[in-house]
Each structure stands twice: as C-alpha cells, then as structure tokens.
Amino acid sequence: MASLTHKDLLGIAQLTADDIQLILDTAEALKQVADRPVKKVPTLRGKTVINLFFEASTRTRSSFELAEKRLSADILNFSASTSSVSKGESLLDTARNLEAMSPDIIVIRHASAGAPHLLARECRSSIINAGDGMHEHPTQALLDALTIRSFKGRINGLKIAITGDIAHSRVARSDTILFSKMGAEVWACGPPTLIPWDFQKLGAKITGHIEEALDAADVVMMLRLQLERQHEAFVPSMREYYNFYGLTRERMRLAKKDTIVMHPGPMNRGVEIDSDVADAPFSVILNQVANGVATRMAVLYLLSGNAGLKPRKHS
Amino acid sequence: MQLILRQGRVVDPTQKLNQIADVGIDDGRILEIAPKIRKSGRKEIDARGLIVAPGFIDMHTHLREPGHEDAETIESGTNAAARGGFTAVACMPNTSPVNDSEAVTSFILERAREVAKIAVYPVGAITKGSQGETLAEIGEMRRSGIVAISDDGRPVQNSQIMRRAMEYSGLFNIPIIDHCEDRNLAADGVMHEGYYSTLLGLRGINPAAEETHVVRDTILARYSSGRLHIAHLSTKFSLEAVKRAKKEKISVTCEVTPHHLLLTDAQVTSYDTNMKMNPPLRSQEDVDALVEGMVSGFIDVIATDHAPHNINDKMLEFDRAPFGIVGLETAVGLILDRFVRTGVLGIERMVEMFSTNPARILGLERGTIAKGAVADITVLDPDRQWVVNSADFASRSRNTPFEGYRLRGAPAMTIVKGRVVWGA
C-alpha cells in the first residue's frame, strides 16, 4: 500500500508534487464511499483520532469528523471552550495529556502559526494541521486542488486568480504553494495593504487590480476579508472594497468562458462576492465542501499507514 | 604582589598594547605591566597562550530582580556574567517595580554588594514606570548610582518627552540608551517582516519600526546636549543613519548583539521561541551590514541584551511567547569563534567593543589595565573548544538559540579588583 513518508501533515510547503499527486489520487478513489448505501469503510478501525480545535470552525471540523467516521476511527473531540485550556493549561501540557491517551492521529486547529509544529515535536502521534493562524491550511488546499482537477482535468498550466485578504489567509498561502508546485500560474490579488510584498516568493504573481487577475483566468478563488485578524485599518470601507474587488457578473466576463469560481468559506455575500456569482452554475463552492471529506479521508488514511513508524524522541 | 598573570598576550587598546607580558596586581589595582616581572606574587597564574584584557562590561543585561526572580536574580545573573567573562554588567530598569527611583536603584546596588562577585551598574528609567509620560527622578537616581537611563522594552513614543529626557540627562553626563521602536509600526508583530514572516504566517515587524526611531533620536540628539546610545541596533539602514549622524559629529554611539551578528530570520522556520527576540532576527543583508559595521568601527559596543525567561513562559506558541534570549554565557565564545578566529575581527577591536567603549560610554573608571587602574581583567582562551550546553549555565534561564554550537575560544578567567571570581 502506498503511504506518505511523512509523520505529520503540517503544511503544503513540506510536500513534494508526488506527495500531492498521491493524496489527490487516493482522495479520488475514496470519493465513491459517499455514494454507497453504507457510507463506511473499516480502514481506521481501532485507531484513535483526536480533534483538537482551539478556534471556532464548522466546516473543517465537521468535514474531519465525517471523514474519520467514514473510516471507522474512534474519535475524541476537544474544543477550547470545553477542555482545560480555558483553565489556563498550556498547549504543551494539553498535548502531553492527550499523548498519554495514545492517539494515532491528532487533528489540530489553532490561532497561532506553528502550534501544530510544537505538537509534532512533542508527540509520537501523527499531527494534521487543520489551520494554524495565518500560516497554512493544507487540507483546504488539497481539497481545492481535487476540485480543480475534477473540473479541469489538470492543474498544470492553469491560470488561477486568488483575490482578497491574502495577508491574513492561511488558505492563500497553502493554495499558492500547492498550485505553483503543480505548475499553475497563480495570481494573488488584493489591495497592497493586504498582500505582503514577499508573497511573490511563494510562487504567485501579485497585482492590486482585479481585472488583471481575472483576465483569462481558468479558476477564480475568492477570499473573505478576515475582520477578526485585522487589528488595524487595511481598507477604508467595505463599500470601497466591494467597488474595487467584489466579484460581480460583469467582472466575471474577463475570465475564461469555462472558468470556475471557488471560495473556501465562509462567504460574505455582497462584500467579496455577489450572490448571483456565488450561486451561479460555474460556482463550485459546494463541490469543494463535498471534496473536503474525501480529501481528509485520504490524508487520515495515508498518515495512519505510517503512524508510529518513526517515533520521535521527546525533547 | 597580590597576583601576577605570567606571559599572557596583553591586549589593551587604551595603551595600544598587544604583546606578551606579565601583569602585576596589588591592592586590587594594576601595579605593573612588563615583559618580565622579577618579583613574585602571592598568587601567580600561568597565562601562556591566553589573552589578558581589561574587564569586559556588558552594558545591556536584564537581571530581572526585583520582580521576576523565577527567570533570574542579581546573584544568578552576575554569576552567569562572571562565567561569561564579564567583570561588570549594566542592568536594565524594566524590573518589577521598574527602576525609576532612588529606592529601587539602592536596592539593586545593595543586593549586588551582598551577592555579586562582579560590578553591577544600574540603568534607571527615563520616565516614571517607563510609561513614557513624565520624567523619572533621574538626578536622584544618578546620585544613588545609575550610569545611564533607558526605557528599554517600553521605548518612549512621545518625541517631546524623548527630547526633554535627552536635554535633562545631559546635565548628569549620562547616556540615554534607546531601544528604538515605533510601537505603532511594530504593532503586534513577532518576527522580522519579510519572506519568512510571509512563509510562516507570523505577523511581521517592519524594519521601519526601528529605523524611524533611530533617525528620530539622532535628529533630537542634534538639538540637545545629551548623549545618545542606540541599543541593539539591528538593520542596515539603522546603521547607515548612525554613520551619518557620527559623520555630522552628533553625540551618538551604538551597540549590536551577537545574535544579530550571527542569525537571520530564516532560523525562525522551526517556530523555535528561542529565535524570538526584539528587535527580531533580521535578513542576511542586515547581518552582513552589521558585521561590516562591527569591523569598521562604526559600531561601538557588543552587548548581550541578556533577557532570561522562565522555560514555562518560553515554551508557548511562537506568537504568545515573550521576546528575549539569554546571552551572557555565549557572547564571548561566539565572537571569538565566529569572528576573531576566522580573521574577520581583530582582537583589539573585540576588546574595544567589550571593554574600552562600554566603559567610556557609561563613564566608568574601567575598561583599561593601565598602571594604577582597578584590576578588572578578562582572560580569554582563544583555543579552548567547547559546546554550548544550557544545562551548564549559571543563569536561571536556558533560552538560548545557540544550544549545541561547537565553539573554539572561550572566557578563561574573570578577575574583579584583583580577585579571581571565576576560572574555567
């Protein structure tokens, strides 16, 4: 059986194009589980997965949970509000306590970049990053890639325009790194206050003009303004932002005829995307959600094959 | 004679000395330096193969006492300093309470008299509580023994107050040491803003946060009688600004830390919180400029910015961990190994930056081993090979980014007023 050579999935940056291909192919094969009358396979029977969510999440958390259930894993759910974290326990102590329960995989979402790395250093379990601060959200990028591949047949050579709050978006980082590794032409678009200059070095072309980003684009990915991460004013107003960067039917004409529109959610209709675009036939936003489950099943399966093979020393 | 150091290489820039000689000490003072001292000493040390220099002074140390004794105390911090080859430290006022009064200054000096084997020179706050609003009682603190003022860690944002402080401190002829940082620009950044902050998804500190205040301060210094000293200068542009001010004869000096000379923001990729300090690790271009500034003499001082933190405080998510690393027990070895041994830096320049210049800037009767001077001496072993192991530190804290470094060159002996207070 094929498996990843990694103990953990901390980010797309650590994956090779072959790793990505393997995950996508596996996800493709696992998609059909959802079409069965009994939507369950015994792949992870007897394995324990802990979902450790320090940040609010609906989509990602339920997607992981469903993926784990469909693979027959035993699941433990921890969230910041119900665990001892709210009593002041440090992440490290939480991790060590969980580790003592011998889980095979820990899925973590955390507001601090690098929190999964801290866990990976201290735990023998495989760590899956379900979003860390403004750093990475690797399973989101993988499900985006799966979605693009299923509609376009490939990623290589496509023009993919990512528009919005690039600076605060872990999805923008993971997507850009993944798409450029797979040979796409990635454009990152938004007001200059929301695109770090060095984003170019991650493999994206950057522009402040949405027209340039949309021009003959095969894929249009919209990101929301992350108001909760913005402690200062980056744009004068929502209205002005919409005027310059909102995805409207009219602007869509600039893209290719067979373009698809994506959004990692949650959407702010009327800010970065118009309803008639979000709900249009070329919008694949709900396909992304469906592909999320298959992608997470693939990642869980591939890492479980390797869990514990390379135990790391506690430091 | 109390003590004779035999046949070491005596390096003292104040006397333009760099030669093998005997150093004779009596009554805590230098009695004689000669190729061969005929008399014998009550104690004699064979210093062949070693370097004998005026005592090293770390002008930027956080001793944490009073208030944060879990991280460091005056006793543990000065022991760490002695073990690192320092005969004196200047300790920053951001304790709890802040050293903004005669009472706190006196407490520190009294504690030091009780427990410290080396000299402790307190730095007083610029403003009350380092709140940046009203001047602290600088004159009274000076009378009690401060050697400089600084709101290190909570730099003065209001330019008018900074200007007044510069003018006022001129009266006492003590330097005003500024941790240059525009806190609006730095915002809640946790590392240098650049490629790596983008890659790692960590909030960046734009170098402009430091640079605007370096420039601001040099302009203010132009209009005042005070002496400005820029703490832990870390960017190429900051150095350019200081160079320019110096060329215009503005009274400004500056220091650099070993970590800013040796590490870059690329080291943060592991999210190791021992790579988190303020100012943050910068780009390779900045590092190259600082090394050049150190060699050419535009940088006056190497200081550690020794900032101990309890391991529980440091073992957190990167953005939640406090800024700062320890440095007293690695600084001398790092500079000897990475710059002197490799031929980048002459030993005379090293002694100047660790001893002569800090003494001059702080107005201390130290930094020289001329006849009659107080016998504070740092002895170095340029050939000793060792590995940085934080478990051996005398400091109470272990937060070093240099763990496991293999170094050649180390402090060998620390002598204060003619007494050997530490020896390898």
Interface residues (C-beta under 8 A of the other chain):
Chain A: A13 S90 L91 L92 H110 S112 A113 G114 A115 H117 L118 D132 G133 M134 H135 E136 R170 R173 P196 D198 F199 K201 L202 H231 E232
Chain B: A187 D188 E193 G194 Y195 S197 T198 L199 L200 G201 L202 R203 G204 S270 Y271 N312 M315 L316 E317 F318 D319 R320
